[in-house]
Amino acid sequence: MRGILFSATGNRYVAAAVSAAERSAQLNPVPHTLFCSNSCDVSGVDITLFESSGNPHIDKISSILASPYEETIYLDVDCLAVGRFTELFDLLKYYDLAGAHAPGYRGAPDPDVPTSFYEINTGVLVYRRTARVLDLMRDWRETYAAWLAKPPFEGADGRILGQDQPAFRHCLWRSGIAIYILAPEYNWRLLVPSFLCREVKIIHGFVANVDRLAARINKPPLRARIYPALFEDYGIDSQVEADKIIAELDSMS
């Protein structure tokens, strides 16, 4: 069984997840599940309540582990579907895991991981429920919690950059699991310079009126295109209006 998964901790993030899950369910005709710490009601989305660990990133990893699906696409609450992306499941015929590189940087200086093994952005993950993948996720959760308490090297705890991602990179490397790298069209981050070739399917950021931005960025003819960072502030308290980003794009034309 295939499905799309969200996880959210706290009222504001649950509200954001509800909106994101509703968008995705309208575009992707597969089951959707939202794991959350607060009760909510979402049309067409199964809700599973959990008691928070006190850390939303640990809650996220626990939700990824608890996915009810054999094949899962996990999305962070600020990942906004602007097109159908169920073709990502096709990757799981040959790969157990897929994700996009973290944009704008390559990873913390982990002495146990080659510098050429770049960090993965864990906001969009595609994975198959296998024993090796579940072991990876458990190792990720345990390592991240341990590194929060006692970082073994600078940046290991992700507090400055990456949050749970340095631990994921470390655990992914030692797991030996082959990962397919997704193109940025499936995890488009506007905070850093970016390169696109085809239709953007997932916009990763708190953007108001996101359909207007999607219409602009996906306007034919689609071809190779490069963009600078399109806004600086980021977070649930600094949602950016699509028209502001469109004006920035138009000024470059």
C-alpha positions in Angstrom: 0.0 0.0 0.0 1.2 3.5 -0.9 0.5 6.7 0.9 1.7 10.2 1.8 2.6 11.1 5.4 2.9 14.3 7.4 3.9 14.9 11.0 3.3 18.0 13.2 3.8 19.0 16.8 2.1 22.0 18.3 -1.1 23.9 17.3 0.4 26.2 14.7 2.4 23.4 13.0 -0.7 21.1 13.1 -2.7 23.9 11.4 0.1 24.2 8.7 0.1 20.4 8.3 -3.7 20.3 7.8 -3.4 22.8 5.0 -0.5 21.0 3.4 -2.2 17.6 3.6 -5.4 18.9 2.1 -3.5 20.4 -0.8 -1.6 17.2 -1.4 -4.7 15.0 -1.1 -6.4 17.1 -3.8 -3.6 16.5 -6.2 -2.4 13.0 -5.4 -5.0 10.2 -5.4 -3.5 8.0 -2.7 -4.2 7.7 1.0 -2.9 10.4 3.3 -2.0 10.3 7.0 -1.2 13.1 9.4 0.5 12.2 12.7 0.0 15.1 15.1 0.1 16.1 18.7 -3.2 18.0 18.7 -6.7 16.9 17.5 -7.8 18.2 14.1 -10.2 17.3 11.3 -9.0 17.1 7.7 -11.2 15.9 4.8 -9.7 12.9 3.1 -6.8 12.5 5.5 -6.4 9.9 8.3 -5.4 11.4 11.7 -3.2 9.7 14.2 -2.6 11.4 17.5 0.6 11.1 19.4 2.0 12.3 22.7 5.0 14.6 21.9 8.4 13.6 23.0 9.1 17.3 23.6 11.1 17.6 20.4 9.3 18.0 17.0 12.1 16.5 15.0 12.2 13.4 17.2 8.4 13.3 16.8 8.9 13.5 13.0 11.3 10.6 12.9 8.9 8.5 15.1 6.1 9.3 12.7 8.2 8.2 9.7 8.9 4.9 11.5 5.2 4.4 12.3 4.0 5.0 8.7 1.1 2.6 7.9 2.2 2.3 4.3 4.6 -0.1 2.7 5.7 2.7 0.4 5.7 6.3 1.8 6.3 9.8 0.7 7.0 11.9 3.8 6.5 15.7 3.6 7.3 18.4 6.1 4.5 20.7 7.0 5.9 23.5 4.8 6.1 21.3 1.7 3.3 22.5 -0.5 2.1 20.3 -3.3 1.6 22.3 -6.5 1.4 19.2 -8.8 0.9 15.5 -8.8 4.0 13.7 -7.7 3.0 10.1 -7.2 5.5 9.1 -9.8 8.0 9.2 -7.0 6.7 5.8 -5.8 8.1 4.3 -9.1 11.6 4.9 -7.7 11.0 2.3 -5.1 11.0 -0.4 -7.6 14.8 -0.2 -7.6 15.6 2.0 -4.5 14.6 1.8 -0.9 15.1 5.5 -0.3 15.1 8.8 -2.1 15.6 12.4 -1.1 17.0 15.7 -2.4 20.3 17.2 -1.4 20.2 20.0 1.2 20.6 23.2 -0.8 23.1 25.9 -0.1 25.5 23.8 1.9 27.0 20.3 1.8 27.0 19.0 5.4 28.6 19.4 8.8 32.3 18.3 9.3 31.5 14.8 10.4 34.8 12.9 10.7 33.1 9.6 10.0 31.5 10.6 6.7 33.3 11.5 3.5 33.0 15.2 2.5 31.7 14.0 -0.9 28.7 12.4 0.7 26.4 15.4 0.8 23.7 16.1 3.3 20.1 15.2 2.5 17.1 17.5 3.1 14.8 15.4 5.2 11.7 17.5 4.3 10.8 15.2 1.5 11.7 11.5 1.8 10.5 8.6 -0.3 11.0 5.2 1.3 10.0 1.6 1.3 9.2 -0.2 4.6 12.1 -2.7 4.7 14.0 -3.9 7.7 17.1 -2.0 6.7 15.2 1.3 6.3 13.5 0.9 9.6 16.9 0.2 11.3 18.2 3.4 9.6 15.3 5.4 11.0 15.7 4.1 14.5 19.4 4.8 14.4 18.7 8.3 13.1 16.3 9.0 16.0 18.7 7.6 18.6 21.7 9.4 17.1 19.9 12.7 16.8 18.7 12.6 20.4 22.2 11.7 21.6 23.8 14.5 19.6 21.4 17.0 20.9 22.5 16.2 24.4 26.3 15.9 23.6 27.4 17.0 20.0 30.5 15.0 19.0 31.6 17.7 16.6 30.7 21.2 15.7 27.3 21.3 14.0 26.3 17.7 14.9 23.3 18.8 16.8 21.9 20.8 13.8 20.9 23.7 16.0 22.6 26.2 13.6 22.0 24.4 10.4 20.1 21.3 9.4 18.3 20.3 12.6 18.0 16.5 12.3 19.9 16.3 9.0 23.5 15.9 10.2 22.4 12.9 12.2 20.6 11.5 9.1 23.7 11.9 6.9 25.8 10.1 9.5 23.3 7.2 9.9 22.6 7.0 6.2 26.3 6.6 5.4 26.9 3.9 7.9 23.7 2.0 6.9 25.1 1.4 3.4 21.6 2.0 1.9 21.7 3.3 -1.7 19.7 6.5 -2.0 18.3 8.0 -5.2 18.8 11.8 -5.3 15.7 13.7 -6.2 15.8 16.7 -8.5 15.0 20.1 -7.0 11.6 20.1 -8.8 10.4 17.7 -6.0 11.8 19.9 -3.2 12.2 23.5 -4.4 13.8 25.6 -1.7 13.6 29.4 -2.3 16.0 30.4 0.4 19.1 29.7 -1.6 20.0 30.0 -5.3 18.4 27.2 -7.3 18.4 25.5 -10.7 15.3 24.0 -12.3 14.6 22.3 -15.6 11.1 21.0 -15.5 7.8 21.5 -13.7 8.0 22.1 -10.0 5.8 19.7 -8.0 6.7 20.6 -4.4 7.5 24.1 -3.1 9.3 23.8 0.2 8.6 27.0 2.2 5.8 28.9 3.9 4.4 30.7 0.9 1.0 32.4 0.9 -1.1 32.1 -2.3 1.4 29.4 -3.5 -0.7 28.5 -6.6 0.1 31.9 -8.0 3.8 31.3 -7.6 3.5 27.8 -9.1 1.7 29.2 -12.2 4.6 31.7 -12.6 7.5 29.3 -12.1 5.9 26.6 -14.2 4.9 28.9 -17.1 5.7 27.3 -20.5 8.1 26.9 -22.1 9.8 25.0 -19.4 13.6 25.0 -19.8 16.8 25.2 -17.7 16.5 28.2 -15.5 18.6 29.6 -12.6 17.2 31.7 -9.7 18.9 33.6 -6.9 17.7 33.3 -3.3 14.1 34.7 -3.5 13.6 35.5 0.2 15.7 35.6 3.4 13.4 35.2 6.4 12.0 31.7 6.9 9.6 30.1 9.3 6.0 29.8 10.3 6.1 33.4 11.6 7.5 34.8 8.3 5.3 33.5 5.6 6.1 35.2 2.3 3.4 36.4 -0.2 3.6 34.8 -3.6 3.2 38.2 -5.3 6.4 39.4 -3.6 8.4 36.5 -5.0 6.8 36.9 -8.4 7.7 40.6 -8.4 11.3 39.6 -7.7 11.2 37.1 -10.6 9.7 39.7 -12.9 12.4 42.2 -12.0 15.0 39.7 -13.3 13.3 39.2 -16.7 
